[in-house]
Amino acid sequence: MEHKASFVNIIGNPNTGKSTLMNAFVGEKISIITSKAQTTRHRIKGIVNGEDFQLVFSDTPGVLKPNYALQESMLKFSKSALVDADVIVYVTDIYETPDKNVEFLEKVKKSEIPILLVINKIDQSEQEKLEKLVSYWKNELPQAEIYPASALEKFNVENIFKRILELSPICPPYFPKDQLTDRDDRFFVTEIIREKILVHYKKEIPYSVEVAVEEFKEAEDIIRIRALIYVERDSQKGIIIGHQGKMLKRVGTEARKDMEKFFDKKVFLEMYVKVEKDWRSSGKVLGKFGYKG
C-alpha cells in the first residue's frame, strides 16, 4: 500500500480564523483561539494519521509588521512556512482588507508550492460580497485554488482536507503514527494559561505576558504544575493578580479545568507572577522562551 505524507503550512493574517481551521483539520484543540491578534506566537504542528497517510499541519503566527524582537521572531516563523511545505493553506476571510501586508503576499505569489486559498467565515457573508472576493483572489493569486469555508461551522473543511491529501506526495510518515503534535505537555500548559490571559485582560497586558512551566510532575492520578507568568512592569503584575488575587484565581481555575480536559487527569495548578523588564525586546530572554533570534 502506498503511503502519503506532507507538511501543510497554514498562513495568513491575525483574526482570519486560521487557528480554528487548524483545529478543525486535526480534530483536537492544538492552537489556542481568541478574538485578539497575535494569539499564535510559535509554529505549532498538529498531526493527522490515517492508515495510508500522515498530514502534518503547522499553524504559524499571524503576519504582521514587527515593532519589537518578539514580533520579528513571529514573522520569521511565518516566512519559513513558505519554503518548507508540501502544501500551503493561505487563510483570509470576508472581513479582511485584501491588500493587507502586500509585501508578504508578494512572497506567496513567488512560491512554487501548491496553494489553497481559504476565504473563511462565509457563514457571516452575503453571496454578492463572497463572489467579489473570489473574483479578487482569482486575479491576485491565479495559481491558487480557492475554497470558501467556515472553519467554525466546519463547512467545506472536509473538501479542503481531501484536496490536501490529493496533493500530498508518496512518502513514509515523518512522525510516529500515535503522535498528535510535536510539542510537549509543558508547551500546552503555557498556551492554555496564555489563552485565559488573552480572554480576560485588555489593552497591552496580554501582549506583555509570557508563561513558563517551572514544575510538571505527573503521578498516576494527578499532575502537579507550577507556572510562572512573566510581565514587563510592576504595574502589570498588579493587574494580572487583581484585587485580593481574584483575577489570577479566575485565570487559574479556568486554565486548570481546560488542562484536566486536555490531559484527562486531575490537575493541581500553582501560578506566580514575575517581572522580567522589557522581555519582548531581549534576544536572550526570548531565546529562553523558545523564540528564534
N, C-alpha and C positions, 0 to 999 in steps of 0.2 A: 504494500500500500504506500503510495506517495504521500509524503508529509510536507505541509506548507508552514512557513513561519515568516513573520515580518515584524519590523519595528514601525509603529504607526504614531507619528507625532501630531499632537493636537495643538494648533497655534491660533492666535488671534488676540484682539484687544480685550482688556478687562470688561467684565459685566456682560459679555455676549452669551454666557451660559455654557462655556466650553468645559468647565469642571462638571457641570450637570450631565453633559453629553458623555464625558469620560466615565462617570459613574454608571450611566445607563448602558454603555458598552460592556463594562466589567461586571455589572450586576451587584456591585458592592460599593459602599461609600469609601472610596480611596482618596479623593480630593475633597477638601473642605469647601463648603459653599456658603457664601454670604452675598448680600447685595452691594458690598463695598469693593472698590477697586483694590488691586494688589493683594487679593486674598491668597493666591498661589505665589510662593516665593521660590520654590525649588522645582526641579523636574521630578515628577512623581510617576512611577511606572505601575500600571495595572495589567496583570497577565491573564489572558483568557485561553484556556486549554480545551481542545476537542480531541477526539480520537486521532484525527489526521491533521491537526493544525495547532499552532500556538501564535496568538496575536499579542504583541507587547505594546500596549497603549502608553503614551507618555504625555502627561498634561504639563505644559510649560507655563511659566509666569506670563501674565498679560503683557502685551507690547506697549511700552511707554517710553517717553524721553527721560533719561536718567537725570536726577538732580543731586544724587549723592551716591556713595560707593555701593550701598546695598542695591539700589536700582540698577547700577551698572552691571552688577553680578547677575541680577534677574534678566536683564536684556541679553547677556551672554548666553544664558540658558536658552532663550527663545531663538537667538540666531543660530546656535548649534543645531537646533531642531531642523533646520533647512538643509543640512548636509549629511545627517546620519540616519535618515529614514528610508524605508521602502515605499511608504505612502504618507502623504501629508493631508491632514484634515484641517482646512482653514475655516474657522468659525467666525461668522459675522451674525448680525441679527437685524430685525426690522427697524430698530431704533438708531443704530449706529450711523454716524455720518460716513458714507462710503470712502471718502478721500482722507480719512484719518490715518496718520502715520504712513504717508506716501513713500518715505524712504524705505521702510521695511517692506512695503508692498512691492516695490521695485525688485527687491531681493527675491521675493516669492516668484515674481514673473520670470526671473532668470533660472529658476530651479528646473531641472530636468526630471525631477521625481514626480510621479502621478499625484495630482492634486484633486481632492474632493472638497468643493466649497459648500459649506452648510450655512443656509440662511435660517437661523434659529428663531424661535418664539413666534412662529407663524400663526399660532392659535390666538395671538393678540393683534392680528393684522387683517386688513381688508384685502380682497383679491386684487383690486386695481393697484394698490401700493406694492404688493408682492410681485406682480407682473413687471412693474417698473424696475424693481430691484434685480429681478432675474435678468432682465434686458441689460441693465447696467453692468452686472458682473460678467455676463457673456462677452461684452465688449472689453471690459477691463482685464479679465483673466480668461482669454479664449481657450487656453489649454486645459482649464479646469472643468470637471463635471459638477453640475450644480444640483444641490439637494435641499429644497425647502423642508424644514423639520421643526418639531417641537421636542426638545430633549426632555422637558419636564413631563409632557404628556406621552412621551415615547413614540410620537408619530414619526414614521419614516426611519427610525433608528435601526430597525432590523434590516431594511433595504440597504442602508449605508454600510452596515456590518457585512452583509453578503457581498457587496461590491469590493470592500476592502479585502475580503477573503479571496475573491477572484483575482485581484491584482497582486496577491502575495506570491513570492517565489517559492519553488520547491526547495525545502531547507529543513534540516533537523531542528528540534527545539533549542532555544537559547538558554532556557532555564529549566530546572526540574519541573515535571508535569504537575506536581501538587503545590507549586508556589504561586501565590496570589499577587505579590508585589516584590520589588527589590529593596524596599525599606524595612527596617527592623521595628520592633514593638515600641521602642523609645520614641522613634520619629512620630508615630501616630498618637502617642500621648501628647507630645508637644503641639501637634496640629489640632487635636481636639480642644486643648486649653486655649490655643490662639483663636480658634473659631468662636468660642464663647466670648472672648475679649472683643473680637470684631463686632459681635452682635450687640453687646451691652454697653460699650463705651463709644463716645462721639469724638469728632474732630480729629486731632493729631494723635490721640492716645493709642489707638490700635496699631498705628504705623511706627510708633516709638517702642513697641514691645517685641521682645523675643523670649522664647521659652526654652529651658534646658532641663533635662531629667538628671538629677543628681543620684537617685537611687531607684532601682527597679528590681524588686525581689519577688519572685514567683514561687508560691507554695502550691500544694495540691488543691487547696480550697480558696485561696485568696492571693491577690497581687498587691504588694505594698509599694507605693510610689511616692517619692519626694521630688517635687519640681520647683525650679526657680523661675520667677517671672522677672526679666530684666527690663528696666526703663532707663531713659536718658537723664531725667532730672528728679530731684527730691519731690517737687510739686506733683509729678506724675505718679510717684509712689503712693502719695496720699490719696490720689483719685482712684487708683487701682484698688487700694484697700477699702476705701469708703468709710463713712461714719460708723464707728464701732465695728469695723471689719465686715459690714453687711454685704458690700459689693463683692469682695473677694470670696466670701462664703457662698454667695449665689453662683458665681462662676465655678467654684469648686464642686458644688452639688450637681450642677448640670453636666460638668465635664465628667465627673465620676459615673453618673448614670450612663452617659454615652460610652465610656470606657468599658463598663460592665456588659453592655450590649456587644461592643466590638470584640472583647476578649472572651465573652460568655463565661465570666467568672466574677466573683465578688472582688471589689477594688477598695483599698484604703488609700486615700489621696491626701497628702500634705502639700501645701503650696506656700512659698515665701516670695517676697518682692525685694529685689536688689537693684541699686542704681549703678549703671555702667555708663558713664558720661559719654555722649556722642558715639555710641557703639555703631550706628549706621554708617559712619564715615571713617571707621577704623578698620583698615585691612586686616590687622592682627586679630581683632575681636571677631570680625566677620568669618575669618578662617576657622576660628574656634566653633562657630555656629554652623559650619559646613558650607559656607558660600565661597565661590571661586573668586580669587583676586583679579 
